[in-house]
Amino acid sequence: MLAQSHTMKMEITAKGVFHVDKNGGQEPDLKGTFTSVMIVAGVIIAMWSSVFYLFVTR
């Protein structure tokens, strides 16, 4: 039916969509994602703060 490799497991869900498990069921490492989100949030906060400062001083 479906060929299975020892490193990649393929399953068919109820709706017929393939689910490919590449890392053996472990959760992905999201440390870089969290850092990127914090940097973007910092930039947004800095921009809003600077605009608010301009608004208050005028």
C-alpha positions in Angstrom: 0.0 0.0 0.0 2.3 2.8 1.2 6.1 2.4 1.3 7.5 3.3 4.7 11.1 4.4 5.4 12.8 3.8 8.7 13.3 7.6 9.1 10.0 8.9 7.9 6.6 7.7 9.0 3.5 8.5 6.8 0.0 8.2 8.0 -3.4 8.9 6.3 -5.8 10.8 8.5 -9.6 10.4 8.3 -10.0 13.0 5.6 -7.3 11.4 3.3 -4.6 14.0 4.0 -1.0 12.8 4.4 0.8 13.4 7.7 4.5 13.1 7.5 6.4 12.7 10.7 10.0 13.6 10.1 11.5 13.9 13.6 10.2 10.8 15.3 7.3 12.5 17.2 9.5 15.1 19.0 8.4 18.7 19.2 10.3 21.2 17.0 12.8 23.5 18.6 11.2 27.0 18.7 13.9 29.0 20.5 14.8 31.0 17.4 11.1 31.7 16.7 10.5 33.1 20.2 13.6 35.3 19.9 12.4 36.7 16.5 8.9 37.4 17.9 10.4 39.3 20.9 12.6 41.4 18.6 9.7 42.3 16.3 7.6 43.1 19.4 10.4 45.3 20.7 10.6 47.2 17.4 6.8 47.7 17.4 6.8 49.0 21.0 9.7 51.3 20.2 7.9 52.8 17.2 4.6 53.3 19.1 6.5 54.9 22.0 8.3 57.3 19.7 5.1 58.3 18.0 3.4 58.8 21.4 6.3 60.9 22.6 6.0 63.1 19.5 2.2 63.4 20.1 2.7 64.4 23.8 5.4 67.0 23.1 3.6 68.9 20.4 
